[in-house]
Amino acid sequence: MYKFRTMVKNADEMLETMLQEEKMKREYETFRKFRNDPRITKIGKFLRKTSLDEFPQFINVLKGEMSLVGPRPYLPEEKQKMGEAYNYIIQHKPGMTGAYQISGRQRIEFTDRLDMDVRYHYTKSVKTDLKIILITMLITLRRKETYRIVNITADTLDYLSKGITLFFKRIIDIIGSIVGVAILIPLTTIVWIINKLNKEDGPIFYSQERIGKNGEHFKMYKFRSMVVGAEEKLKTMLEQDEELRKEFEETRKLKNDPRITKIGKFLRKTSLDEFPQFINVLKGEMSLVGPRAVIDGEIELFGEHREEVLSVKPGITGYWAANGRSDTSYEERVKLETYYANNMSILLDIEILFKTVISVLKKEGAI
């Protein structure tokens, strides 16, 4: 069986030395591998984590020695340990992937692995093999979920649906962001000219660190619509005015914000200030549709729904943005953003995009 080499050249000699230690010997006899194997090279760790080390096995498949799906190949010396399971397993060609691989488990006892392969023997069909291949592509490489052959159908449909949605959603994002960036180029020139005519000397763009999918931070881009030093000015305003502070705590924005410039009011009213975010979408940090990206501290306002909202990429527009936008309370916003995270679909995205365009044209509040 062919694989890319992932271990040092003297791996066998190192193994003999390692097995002299009783604890390591027990671990190897139980799992046939080590949790932190010092024999694996740096590139080997990457190849194993991404499963790229398995690619040469396509040669074995072409030669007819292996199949795409089947029991994981066993070592000759493991034949005796296989017991009666050996008679079932040898009825199938070993596979590049199989029940063991889609379990998503890095360490599994030998007896459990045998049990999985015997289960595969009894449930083998073209349909089952196709499901295993699809789960391998969508799930196993990420090593995040555990599956059982007997419960594979419901899990497969759920993850296939989500995987297909994310695939087409990304294609739409790429196409949409390319169009958006093409419009952004001449728009930037126009904004720069207007800023010069209005003697606005600050930078054209404004970037702020926001929280993205899975809690990862990124810099979100916008056209600058506020005066330079807006953050410091806000802090002073909230310290001096109780009503403004209450309004900001409830909605995280001010209805009549004195920090917004003349061109900024127009950019916000028409939502043109959001156009630079097409760069974020093209980079894969955002999506055309998703929950509104928030800042540190603000995400805590989502409470128990925090993880749900962070499970998807933030969007230029979203379910909240298309349903009332800035005219809704923050509590309503949390409900709407959570609903989208739990019901994401291409059809819902299309509906949101149309609603957003209508809302902007009707000037029902800035995104």
C-alpha positions in Angstrom: 0.0 0.0 0.0 1.4 3.4 -1.1 1.4 6.6 1.0 3.5 9.7 1.2 6.2 9.3 3.9 5.2 11.1 7.0 7.8 9.7 9.4 11.6 10.1 9.9 13.8 7.5 8.0 14.7 5.6 11.2 11.0 5.3 12.3 11.2 1.5 12.8 14.3 1.7 15.0 12.7 4.5 17.1 9.6 2.3 17.5 11.6 -0.6 18.9 13.2 1.7 21.4 9.8 3.4 22.3 8.1 0.0 22.9 10.6 -0.9 25.6 8.7 1.5 27.8 5.8 -0.3 29.3 3.3 2.6 29.1 4.1 3.3 25.4 3.9 -0.4 24.6 0.3 -0.7 26.1 -0.7 2.4 24.2 0.6 1.0 20.9 -1.0 -2.4 21.4 -4.3 -0.8 22.2 -4.5 1.9 19.4 -1.7 0.9 17.0 -0.5 4.5 17.2 0.8 7.1 19.7 -1.0 10.3 20.7 2.1 12.4 20.2 4.3 10.4 17.9 7.9 11.9 17.8 8.6 10.0 14.6 6.3 12.1 12.5 7.9 15.0 10.6 6.6 18.5 10.3 5.4 18.1 6.8 4.1 14.7 7.9 1.8 16.3 10.5 0.3 18.5 7.8 -0.1 15.6 5.3 -1.9 13.5 8.0 -4.1 16.3 9.2 -5.3 17.0 5.7 -5.3 13.3 4.7 -3.1 14.1 1.7 -0.7 11.3 2.8 -3.4 8.9 1.5 -3.4 10.1 -2.1 -0.8 7.6 -3.5 -3.3 4.9 -2.6 -5.1 5.8 -5.8 -2.3 3.8 -7.5 -3.5 0.7 -5.4 -7.0 1.4 -6.5 -6.0 1.6 -10.2 -4.1 -1.7 -9.8 -7.2 -3.4 -8.4 -5.6 -4.0 -5.0 -7.8 -1.6 -3.1 -11.2 0.1 -3.4 -12.3 3.7 -2.7 -14.5 2.3 0.2 -13.9 -0.7 2.3 -12.3 -1.9 5.5 -9.1 -0.1 6.4 -6.1 -2.3 5.4 -4.7 -4.4 8.3 -1.1 -5.4 8.8 -0.2 -9.1 8.3 0.7 -9.5 11.9 -2.8 -8.4 12.9 -4.5 -11.4 11.3 -4.4 -13.5 14.5 -5.9 -10.6 16.6 -8.8 -10.3 14.1 -10.3 -13.6 15.1 -13.6 -14.5 13.4 -13.9 -11.0 12.0 -11.1 -11.9 9.5 -13.4 -14.2 7.5 -15.8 -11.3 7.0 -13.3 -8.6 6.3 -11.3 -10.5 3.6 -14.5 -10.6 1.5 -13.9 -7.0 0.7 -11.0 -5.1 -0.9 -9.4 -2.7 1.6 -10.5 0.9 1.1 -9.0 4.3 1.0 -11.9 5.3 3.3 -14.5 3.4 5.3 -16.4 3.2 8.5 -13.3 3.7 10.6 -12.3 6.9 8.8 -15.7 8.6 9.0 -15.8 7.9 12.7 -13.7 11.0 13.0 -11.8 9.5 15.9 -8.1 9.9 16.0 -7.6 7.0 18.4 -9.7 3.9 18.5 -9.2 0.5 20.1 -8.5 -2.4 17.8 -11.7 -4.2 18.8 -13.8 -1.2 18.0 -12.2 -0.8 14.6 -13.0 -4.5 13.9 -16.6 -4.0 15.0 -17.0 -1.1 12.6 -15.6 -3.1 9.7 -17.9 -6.0 10.5 -20.9 -3.7 10.6 -19.8 -2.4 7.2 -19.7 -6.0 5.9 -23.4 -6.4 6.8 -24.6 -3.0 5.5 -22.4 -2.7 2.3 -24.2 -1.3 -0.7 -23.6 1.2 -3.5 -25.7 3.6 -1.5 -23.7 3.1 1.7 -20.4 3.5 -0.2 -21.5 6.7 -1.7 -22.6 8.1 1.7 -19.2 7.2 3.1 -17.3 8.9 0.3 -19.4 12.1 0.7 -19.0 12.1 4.5 -15.3 11.6 4.0 -15.1 14.7 1.8 -17.4 16.8 4.0 -16.6 15.7 7.5 -13.7 13.4 8.1 -11.0 15.8 6.9 -12.2 18.2 9.6 -12.1 15.5 12.3 -15.1 17.0 14.2 -17.9 14.5 14.3 -18.5 10.8 15.1 -20.7 8.6 13.0 -22.0 5.1 13.2 -22.8 3.0 10.2 -26.3 2.2 11.5 -27.2 5.8 12.0 -25.5 7.2 8.9 -28.6 8.2 6.8 -30.0 11.1 8.9 -26.5 12.5 9.6 -25.5 12.3 6.0 -28.6 14.2 4.7 -28.1 16.9 7.3 -24.4 17.5 6.5 -24.8 17.1 2.8 -27.5 19.7 2.8 -25.4 22.1 4.8 -22.3 21.3 2.7 -24.1 22.0 -0.5 -25.6 25.2 0.8 -22.2 26.5 1.9 -20.6 25.5 -1.4 -23.2 27.4 -3.5 -23.3 30.2 -1.0 -19.5 30.7 -1.5 -19.9 30.7 -5.3 -22.5 33.4 -5.0 -20.3 35.3 -2.6 -17.4 35.3 -5.0 -19.4 36.4 -8.0 -21.2 39.1 -6.0 -18.0 40.4 -4.4 -16.2 40.6 -7.8 -19.1 42.7 -9.1 -19.1 44.8 -5.9 -15.4 45.4 -6.1 -15.7 46.5 -9.7 -18.3 49.1 -8.6 -16.2 50.1 -5.6 -13.3 51.3 -7.7 -15.0 54.2 -9.4 -17.1 54.8 -6.3 -14.0 55.3 -4.3 -12.8 58.0 -6.7 -16.2 59.8 -6.4 -16.1 59.7 -2.6 -12.5 61.0 -2.6 -13.5 64.0 -4.8 -16.5 64.8 -2.6 -14.4 64.6 0.5 -11.9 67.1 -1.0 -14.7 69.5 -2.0 -16.1 69.3 1.5 -12.6 69.7 3.0 -12.7 66.3 4.8 -9.1 65.6 5.2 -9.3 62.2 7.0 -8.8 58.8 5.3 -11.4 57.6 2.8 -11.7 54.1 4.4 -12.4 53.1 7.9 -11.5 49.7 9.3 -12.6 48.2 12.6 -11.8 44.8 14.2 -15.0 42.7 14.2 -15.8 39.1 15.3 -16.3 36.6 12.5 -17.2 33.0 12.1 -16.2 30.8 15.1 -15.1 33.9 17.0 -12.2 34.7 14.8 -11.3 38.4 14.5 -10.9 40.3 11.2 -10.8 43.9 10.0 -14.1 45.0 8.4 -13.8 47.8 5.8 -16.2 50.7 5.3 -16.1 54.2 3.8 -15.4 56.6 6.6 -18.7 58.3 7.5 -17.6 59.9 10.8 -15.2 62.6 11.8 -11.7 61.7 12.7 -11.4 60.7 16.3 -15.1 59.5 16.5 -14.4 56.9 19.1 -13.0 59.4 21.6 -15.8 61.8 20.8 -18.4 59.1 21.6 -16.8 58.3 24.9 -17.0 62.0 25.9 -20.6 62.3 24.7 -21.7 59.2 26.7 -20.0 60.4 29.8 -21.8 63.9 29.6 -25.3 62.9 28.4 -27.4 60.3 30.3 -30.0 60.0 27.6 -27.5 59.4 24.9 -25.8 56.7 27.0 -29.1 55.0 27.5 -29.9 55.1 23.8 -26.5 53.7 22.9 -26.8 50.9 25.4 -30.2 49.8 24.0 -29.4 50.0 20.3 -25.6 50.3 20.1 -26.0 53.4 17.9 -27.3 57.0 18.1 -30.3 58.1 16.0 -28.9 61.6 15.5 -25.2 61.1 15.7 -23.3 64.4 15.6 -20.1 62.6 14.6 -21.4 61.8 11.2 -20.1 64.0 8.3 -22.3 65.4 5.5 -21.1 62.9 3.0 -21.3 60.3 5.7 -25.1 60.9 6.1 -25.6 60.3 2.4 -23.4 57.2 2.4 -25.2 55.7 5.3 -28.7 56.5 4.0 -27.9 54.9 0.7 -25.8 52.1 2.4 -22.9 53.0 0.0 -20.7 53.1 3.1 -20.9 49.3 3.2 -19.4 48.8 -0.3 -15.8 48.2 0.9 -17.1 45.1 2.7 -17.1 43.3 -0.7 -13.4 43.1 -0.2 -14.1 41.2 3.1 -16.4 38.9 1.2 -13.8 38.2 -1.6 -11.3 37.4 1.2 -13.7 34.9 2.7 -14.0 36.7 6.0 -17.7 37.7 5.3 -20.6 36.6 3.2 -23.1 38.6 1.2 -25.8 37.5 3.7 -25.3 36.7 7.3 -25.6 38.1 10.9 -24.2 41.6 11.3 -20.5 41.5 12.4 -20.2 42.8 15.9 -17.3 44.1 18.1 -15.9 42.6 21.3 -18.2 43.2 24.2 -21.2 43.5 21.9 -21.3 39.8 21.2 -22.0 39.1 24.9 -25.4 40.8 24.4 -26.4 37.7 22.4 -26.3 35.6 25.6 -27.1 31.9 25.1 -27.4 32.5 21.3 -23.8 33.6 21.0 -22.4 30.3 19.6 -25.3 29.9 17.2 -24.7 33.4 15.6 -20.9 32.8 15.4 -21.4 29.5 13.6 -21.9 31.3 10.3 -20.0 34.1 8.5 -21.2 37.6 9.2 -22.8 39.3 6.2 -23.0 42.7 4.5 -26.7 42.3 4.9 -28.8 39.7 6.8 -32.2 38.7 8.1 -32.1 41.5 10.7 -30.9 44.1 8.1 -33.7 43.2 5.8 -36.4 43.1 8.4 -36.6 46.5 10.0 -32.8 47.2 10.2 -31.9 50.0 12.5 -35.5 50.5 13.5 -35.6 47.3 15.6 -34.5 46.9 19.2 -31.4 44.9 20.0 -33.4 42.1 21.6 -35.3 41.7 18.3 -32.0 41.8 16.4 -30.7 38.9 18.5 -33.9 36.8 17.6 -33.6 37.6 13.9 -29.8 36.9 13.7 -30.3 33.6 15.6 -33.2 32.6 13.3 -30.9 33.1 10.2 -28.0 31.1 11.8 -30.4 28.1 12.4 -32.2 28.3 9.1 -29.6 29.4 6.6 -30.4 28.4 3.0 -29.8 29.7 -0.6 -33.5 30.6 -1.0 -33.5 32.5 2.3 -30.4 34.4 1.1 -32.0 35.4 -2.2 -35.1 36.6 -0.3 -32.9 38.7 2.1 -31.0 40.2 -0.8 -34.2 41.3 -2.5 -35.6 42.7 0.7 -32.4 44.6 1.4 -32.5 46.3 -2.0 -36.1 47.3 -1.5 -35.4 48.5 2.0 -32.5 50.6 0.8 -34.5 52.1 -2.1 -37.4 52.9 0.4 -34.8 54.4 2.8 -36.0 52.5 5.8 -32.9 53.0 7.8 -29.2 52.2 7.2 -27.9 48.6 7.1 
